[in-house]
Amino acid sequence: MDAAGVYDAHALHGFAHDSIARGSKSFALASQLFDRETRERVWLLYAWCRAADDLTDGQDHGGAMSQDHDAQAALARIRTLTDAAFAGQPTGDQAFDALGYLLTEVAIPRAVIDDIIAGFALDADDWRPRSEADLLRYCYHVAGAVGVAMALVMGVDPADEATLDRASDLGIAFQLANIARDVAEDAAADRCYLPIEWIVELDIPPGQHMHPAFRGRLSVMAKWLAEMAAEYEASARWGARKLPPRSRWAVLAAAGIYGDIAREVRARGDHAWDHRASTTRLAKLGWIARAGWSVLRRPPGHRISRDGLWTRPRLDAPT
């Protein structure tokens, strides 16, 4: 029996489909644009990421956080079960078995998965960024590295560092948008991903960024986040030309859908957190149509530079 034979592929695909349907309506919709094989592999990777993230935060598909959660114990469990997945050993946990099965089909370097786990470790340590560079490093670990893994699932060569940089950029863009949108929710959970240097620059007292008196200054930081997200999104869009057509379609659609979150937060200004920014189904379908049209057209001839953008660690370099 080969390594894949130790897993129930049908059950794991079903579990992974249910996970993405519950955890991310936007990504679930965009994932339908992949060919079947890629789509199922993307779901498997998502299921592992979702479960590990929930373990770290004591949540169930992003729901309310547990009040008596032991984040360090959860992190140890993530590492132990991930070790088993890489060893091809069934874990009894479908999310980690999903990763194990995926690894029988796609060669994802352990360094990429370890980079993602490093993001969970930052959250488990209640880490907060001091500088913009710290913020971008965090965004890489919790989302950019996921983009790299997703690109590998889509068939990008692990040696194609330039395309993997662009995949990382898309994850970073997504996370910057999430941070801008979730400032109030993060504050309620005693978390803050706004760089301390930004808060000091705008003369906001520590821990007071959600006070109504500083809403105008907070919207300035949201604008900075949205502008950064747009730069990384543009880089990723150019890099997507290296993907197969259906993967490019899915990635460009997701870029537009998630990009709308940052654009909505920026457009609302001081009212950005009156209610949670989201993308309507009609807008999502619009991005799917536009992405499909862009795939049919000739790719843009001018190169969009990555100059000035944060760059992820190389796969053969220590993190």
HELIX and SHEET records of a PDB file:
HELIX    1   1 ALA A    3  VAL A    6  5                                   4    
HELIX    2   2 ALA A    9  GLY A   23  1                                  15    
HELIX    3   3 LYS A   25  SER A   31  1                                   7    
HELIX    4   4 ARG A   36  ASP A   57  1                                  22    
HELIX    5   5 ALA A   71  PHE A   86  1                                  16    
HELIX    6   6 GLN A   94  LEU A  103  1                                  10    
HELIX    7   7 ARG A  110  ALA A  124  1                                  15    
HELIX    8   8 GLU A  132  CYS A  139  1                                   8    
HELIX    9   9 TYR A  140  GLY A  144  3                                   5    
HELIX   10  10 ALA A  145  VAL A  153  1                                   9    
HELIX   11  11 GLU A  161  ARG A  181  1                                  21    
HELIX   12  12 VAL A  183  ALA A  188  1                                   6    
HELIX   13  13 ILE A  196  GLU A  201  1                                   6    
HELIX   14  14 PRO A  212  PHE A  214  5                                   3    
HELIX   15  15 ARG A  215  GLY A  239  1                                  25    
HELIX   16  16 ALA A  240  LYS A  242  5                                   3    
HELIX   17  17 PRO A  245  ARG A  268  1                                  24    
HELIX   18  18 GLY A  269  HIS A  271  5                                   3    
HELIX   19  19 ARG A  281  LEU A  296  1                                  16    
END                                                                             
